[in-house]
Amino acid sequence: MKKRDWYMFIFLLSFVGYAACKRMSEGSKKESEEIKLTTTAKYETEPMPQKYSDDAADDPAIWINARKPEESRIIGTDKMGGLAVYNLTGKQLFYYADGKMNNVDLRYGFVLSEDTIDVVCASNRSNQCISIYKINTDGSLTNIAARTVVSQMQGDVYGFCMHKSPLTGKCFAFVNSKNGE
């Protein structure tokens, strides 16, 4: 598959995820009858390691491997216990039981000491912090936090995103509580 086709695949995967979130609630039969457009997944990620009924897979981030796009990875949070890394067909390759992760985001070209790396970070409700990892060339993760960055908010850390300034190249992390603090 050509590099351009992989980028199109990633774009379509993102669009399907967005469209799925915009549909009506699955909570009632009446509402489901109102759904006119549906999509069917070609691939599905394997469940998290808990019992099937406790599967708490949530927020994904897609890391594109620029050198080998077919080896790009999906990094998803497990609200009950960690981060999972999947290949593009949904097979779980790595699992990190590092806490109750909620939201995840990543940035390319993060400068760390003398190195430039790709990083993925997640809000971690187990210790009210941001967990910080280097993305290795095979898509595995290495915890690179020199210290624990603990939130001073009243509620649990919840929402999370990152931003890299196009002017300065500096990366910023933003976290909020479940009630919006």
Secondary structure, DSSP 8 states (H G I E B T S, - for coil): --HHHHHHHHHHHHHHHHHHHHS--SS-HHHHHT-------S------SS-GGG--EEEEEEE--SS-GGG-EEEEEETTTEEEEE-TTS-EEEEE--S-EEEEEEEEEEEETTEEEEEEEEEETTTTEEEEEEE-TTS-EEE--SS-EE---SS-EEEEEEEE-TTT--EEEEEEETT--
